[in-house]
């Protein structure tokens, strides 16, 4: 039997690169908005904007549910209750 080696492949390598033409005005506005929102690149900003447009409600519901669960785990614990009652 042969030894098979597996390699982890990051999801980012499973993407397709496209070319997008933007007017100077639109690119300038996108750069400004991306920087304001904390994106490190216009590409990241455009990708996230497209994701929100396509999957917005479903994606936000998933993220909010995950955040609620994480916050519940953080805040609902005996140690916090002990500090409150100290």
Backbone as JSON Lines, residues from 0, in Angstrom:
{"i":0,"aa":"X","n":[0.84,-1.18,0.0],"ca":[0.0,0.0,0.0],"c":[0.89,1.24,0.0]}
{"i":1,"aa":"X","n":[0.58,2.2,-0.83],"ca":[1.38,3.42,-0.94],"c":[1.09,4.36,0.22]}
{"i":2,"aa":"X","n":[2.13,5.08,0.63],"ca":[1.93,6.15,1.61],"c":[1.4,7.37,0.88]}
{"i":3,"aa":"X","n":[0.27,7.86,1.34],"ca":[-0.34,9.03,0.72],"c":[-0.16,10.21,1.65]}
{"i":4,"aa":"X","n":[0.36,11.28,1.12],"ca":[0.53,12.5,1.9],"c":[-0.54,13.5,1.47]}
{"i":5,"aa":"X","n":[-1.13,14.13,2.46],"ca":[-2.15,15.14,2.19],"c":[-1.58,16.51,2.49]}
{"i":6,"aa":"X","n":[-2.04,17.46,1.76],"ca":[-1.58,18.83,1.97],"c":[-2.78,19.72,2.19]}
{"i":7,"aa":"X","n":[-2.71,20.54,3.23],"ca":[-3.78,21.51,3.48],"c":[-3.68,22.6,2.43]}
{"i":8,"aa":"X","n":[-4.79,22.92,1.82],"ca":[-4.83,23.97,0.81],"c":[-5.71,25.09,1.34]}
{"i":9,"aa":"X","n":[-5.13,26.28,1.53],"ca":[-5.94,27.4,2.02],"c":[-7.08,27.7,1.06]}
{"i":10,"aa":"X","n":[-8.19,28.1,1.62],"ca":[-9.36,28.42,0.8],"c":[-9.02,29.53,-0.2]}
{"i":11,"aa":"X","n":[-8.17,30.46,0.21],"ca":[-7.84,31.58,-0.68],"c":[-7.22,31.12,-1.99]}
{"i":12,"aa":"X","n":[-6.62,29.93,-2.01],"ca":[-6.05,29.45,-3.26],"c":[-7.11,28.84,-4.16]}
{"i":13,"aa":"X","n":[-8.32,28.69,-3.65],"ca":[-9.4,28.11,-4.44],"c":[-10.26,29.21,-5.08]}
{"i":14,"aa":"X","n":[-9.71,30.37,-5.26],"ca":[-10.46,31.46,-5.84],"c":[-9.99,31.71,-7.27]}
{"i":15,"aa":"X","n":[-10.81,32.42,-8.0],"ca":[-10.46,32.8,-9.36],"c":[-10.16,34.29,-9.37]}
{"i":16,"aa":"X","n":[-9.15,34.67,-10.09],"ca":[-8.81,36.07,-10.22],"c":[-9.55,36.64,-11.43]}
{"i":17,"aa":"X","n":[-10.1,37.84,-11.24],"ca":[-10.77,38.52,-12.34],"c":[-10.15,39.9,-12.51]}
{"i":18,"aa":"X","n":[-10.41,40.49,-13.63],"ca":[-9.96,41.84,-13.9],"c":[-11.18,42.74,-13.89]}
{"i":19,"aa":"X","n":[-11.05,43.87,-13.25],"ca":[-12.17,44.79,-13.12],"c":[-11.71,46.2,-13.47]}
{"i":20,"aa":"X","n":[-12.4,46.82,-14.36],"ca":[-12.06,48.2,-14.73],"c":[-13.0,49.15,-14.02]}
{"i":21,"aa":"X","n":[-12.42,50.17,-13.39],"ca":[-13.19,51.18,-12.68],"c":[-12.77,52.56,-13.16]}
{"i":22,"aa":"X","n":[-13.7,53.48,-13.15],"ca":[-13.35,54.86,-13.47],"c":[-12.45,55.4,-12.36]}
{"i":23,"aa":"X","n":[-11.68,56.42,-12.66],"ca":[-10.82,57.02,-11.64],"c":[-11.63,57.47,-10.44]}
{"i":24,"aa":"X","n":[-12.78,58.06,-10.71],"ca":[-13.64,58.56,-9.64],"c":[-14.13,57.42,-8.73]}
{"i":25,"aa":"X","n":[-14.55,56.33,-9.33],"ca":[-15.05,55.19,-8.56],"c":[-13.92,54.53,-7.77]}
{"i":26,"aa":"X","n":[-12.76,54.38,-8.38],"ca":[-11.62,53.78,-7.69],"c":[-11.19,54.65,-6.51]}
{"i":27,"aa":"X","n":[-11.15,55.95,-6.7],"ca":[-10.78,56.87,-5.61],"c":[-11.77,56.75,-4.45]}
{"i":28,"aa":"X","n":[-13.05,56.69,-4.76],"ca":[-14.08,56.56,-3.72],"c":[-13.96,55.21,-3.01]}
{"i":29,"aa":"X","n":[-13.67,54.15,-3.77],"ca":[-13.53,52.82,-3.18],"c":[-12.31,52.78,-2.26]}
{"i":30,"aa":"X","n":[-11.21,53.37,-2.67],"ca":[-10.0,53.42,-1.82],"c":[-10.29,54.16,-0.53]}
{"i":31,"aa":"X","n":[-10.98,55.29,-0.64],"ca":[-11.3,56.1,0.53],"c":[-12.2,55.32,1.5]}
{"i":32,"aa":"X","n":[-13.21,54.68,0.97],"ca":[-14.15,53.91,1.79],"c":[-13.46,52.69,2.41]}
{"i":33,"aa":"X","n":[-12.63,52.01,1.64],"ca":[-11.9,50.84,2.15],"c":[-11.01,51.23,3.32]}
{"i":34,"aa":"X","n":[-10.3,52.33,3.18],"ca":[-9.43,52.8,4.25],"c":[-10.24,53.19,5.49]}
{"i":35,"aa":"X","n":[-11.34,53.88,5.26],"ca":[-12.19,54.31,6.37],"c":[-12.74,53.11,7.16]}
{"i":36,"aa":"X","n":[-13.06,52.04,6.45],"ca":[-13.62,50.85,7.1],"c":[-12.56,49.88,7.61]}
{"i":37,"aa":"X","n":[-11.29,50.2,7.4],"ca":[-10.22,49.37,7.94],"c":[-9.75,48.24,7.05]}
{"i":38,"aa":"X","n":[-10.13,48.25,5.79],"ca":[-9.65,47.23,4.86],"c":[-8.22,47.55,4.47]}
{"i":39,"aa":"X","n":[-7.42,46.53,4.26],"ca":[-6.03,46.74,3.87],"c":[-5.87,46.91,2.37]}
{"i":40,"aa":"X","n":[-6.94,46.62,1.62],"ca":[-6.88,46.78,0.17],"c":[-8.27,47.05,-0.39]}
{"i":41,"aa":"X","n":[-8.3,47.65,-1.55],"ca":[-9.56,47.86,-2.25],"c":[-10.14,46.51,-2.65]}
{"i":42,"aa":"X","n":[-9.28,45.58,-3.0],"ca":[-9.73,44.24,-3.38],"c":[-10.54,43.6,-2.25]}
{"i":43,"aa":"X","n":[-10.04,43.67,-1.04],"ca":[-10.76,43.12,0.11],"c":[-12.09,43.8,0.33]}
{"i":44,"aa":"X","n":[-12.1,45.11,0.16],"ca":[-13.34,45.88,0.32],"c":[-14.36,45.48,-0.75]}
{"i":45,"aa":"X","n":[-13.93,45.38,-1.98],"ca":[-14.84,45.0,-3.07],"c":[-15.36,43.58,-2.86]}
{"i":46,"aa":"X","n":[-14.48,42.67,-2.45],"ca":[-14.89,41.29,-2.21],"c":[-15.95,41.22,-1.1]}
{"i":47,"aa":"X","n":[-15.72,41.94,0.0],"ca":[-16.67,41.92,1.11],"c":[-17.99,42.59,0.71]}
{"i":48,"aa":"X","n":[-17.92,43.67,-0.05],"ca":[-19.12,44.35,-0.51],"c":[-19.96,43.45,-1.4]}
{"i":49,"aa":"X","n":[-19.31,42.74,-2.3],"ca":[-20.01,41.8,-3.19],"c":[-20.61,40.65,-2.38]}
{"i":50,"aa":"X","n":[-19.86,40.13,-1.41],"ca":[-20.36,39.05,-0.56],"c":[-21.62,39.51,0.19]}
{"i":51,"aa":"X","n":[-21.58,40.72,0.74],"ca":[-22.74,41.25,1.46],"c":[-23.94,41.43,0.52]}
{"i":52,"aa":"X","n":[-23.67,41.89,-0.68],"ca":[-24.75,42.11,-1.65],"c":[-25.39,40.78,-2.06]}
{"i":53,"aa":"X","n":[-24.56,39.76,-2.27],"ca":[-25.07,38.48,-2.73],"c":[-25.68,37.63,-1.61]}
{"i":54,"aa":"X","n":[-25.04,37.63,-0.46],"ca":[-25.45,36.72,0.62],"c":[-25.81,37.46,1.9]}
{"i":55,"aa":"X","n":[-26.0,38.75,1.82],"ca":[-26.17,39.62,2.97],"c":[-26.98,39.09,4.13]}
{"i":56,"aa":"X","n":[-28.24,38.83,3.92],"ca":[-29.1,38.42,5.02],"c":[-28.67,37.08,5.61]}
{"i":57,"aa":"X","n":[-28.38,36.11,4.77],"ca":[-27.96,34.79,5.25],"c":[-26.63,34.88,5.99]}
{"i":58,"aa":"X","n":[-25.69,35.62,5.42],"ca":[-24.37,35.75,6.02],"c":[-24.47,36.48,7.36]}
{"i":59,"aa":"X","n":[-25.21,37.57,7.39],"ca":[-25.33,38.33,8.64],"c":[-26.03,37.51,9.71]}
{"i":60,"aa":"X","n":[-27.02,36.75,9.36],"ca":[-27.7,35.9,10.34],"c":[-26.72,34.89,10.93]}
{"i":61,"aa":"X","n":[-25.9,34.3,10.09],"ca":[-24.91,33.34,10.55],"c":[-23.9,34.0,11.48]}
{"i":62,"aa":"X","n":[-23.38,35.15,11.09],"ca":[-22.38,35.86,11.89],"c":[-22.98,36.3,13.22]}
{"i":63,"aa":"X","n":[-24.18,36.85,13.18],"ca":[-24.81,37.31,14.42],"c":[-25.08,36.15,15.37]}
{"i":64,"aa":"X","n":[-25.5,35.02,14.85],"ca":[-25.74,33.85,15.69],"c":[-24.43,33.39,16.33]}
{"i":65,"aa":"X","n":[-23.36,33.37,15.56],"ca":[-22.06,32.98,16.1],"c":[-21.59,33.96,17.16]}
{"i":66,"aa":"X","n":[-21.81,35.25,16.92],"ca":[-21.41,36.26,17.89],"c":[-22.22,36.13,19.18]}
{"i":67,"aa":"X","n":[-23.51,35.9,19.07],"ca":[-24.35,35.73,20.26],"c":[-23.87,34.56,21.1]}
{"i":68,"aa":"X","n":[-23.56,33.45,20.44],"ca":[-23.09,32.26,21.15],"c":[-21.77,32.56,21.85]}
{"i":69,"aa":"X","n":[-20.84,33.21,21.15],"ca":[-19.54,33.52,21.74],"c":[-19.68,34.46,22.92]}
{"i":70,"aa":"X","n":[-20.52,35.48,22.79],"ca":[-20.7,36.44,23.88],"c":[-21.38,35.78,25.07]}
{"i":71,"aa":"X","n":[-22.3,34.88,24.83],"ca":[-22.95,34.17,25.93],"c":[-21.93,33.36,26.71]}
{"i":72,"aa":"X","n":[-21.02,32.69,26.0],"ca":[-19.98,31.91,26.67],"c":[-19.05,32.81,27.48]}
{"i":73,"aa":"X","n":[-18.78,34.01,26.97],"ca":[-17.89,34.94,27.67],"c":[-18.55,35.5,28.92]}
{"i":74,"aa":"X","n":[-19.79,35.93,28.79],"ca":[-20.45,36.65,29.88],"c":[-21.19,35.77,30.87]}
{"i":75,"aa":"X","n":[-21.66,34.63,30.46],"ca":[-22.41,33.74,31.36],"c":[-21.47,32.73,32.01]}
{"i":76,"aa":"X","n":[-20.79,33.17,33.07],"ca":[-19.92,32.24,33.78],"c":[-19.91,32.57,35.26]}
{"i":77,"aa":"X","n":[-19.54,31.61,36.07],"ca":[-19.57,31.74,37.52],"c":[-18.58,32.78,38.03]}
{"i":78,"aa":"X","n":[-17.45,32.92,37.35],"ca":[-16.44,33.88,37.8],"c":[-16.98,35.3,37.77]}
{"i":79,"aa":"X","n":[-17.69,35.67,36.69],"ca":[-18.27,37.01,36.62],"c":[-19.31,37.23,37.7]}
{"i":80,"aa":"X","n":[-20.1,36.21,37.97],"ca":[-21.12,36.33,39.01],"c":[-20.47,36.51,40.38]}
{"i":81,"aa":"X","n":[-19.34,35.86,40.62],"ca":[-18.62,36.01,41.89],"c":[-18.14,37.42,42.06]}
{"i":82,"aa":"X","n":[-17.62,38.04,40.98],"ca":[-17.15,39.42,41.05],"c":[-18.33,40.37,41.3]}
{"i":83,"aa":"X","n":[-19.45,40.11,40.66],"ca":[-20.62,40.97,40.86],"c":[-21.12,40.92,42.3]}
{"i":84,"aa":"X","n":[-20.98,39.79,42.95],"ca":[-21.48,39.62,44.31],"c":[-20.42,39.9,45.37]}
{"i":85,"aa":"X","n":[-19.23,40.3,44.97],"ca":[-18.14,40.55,45.94],"c":[-18.35,41.85,46.69]}
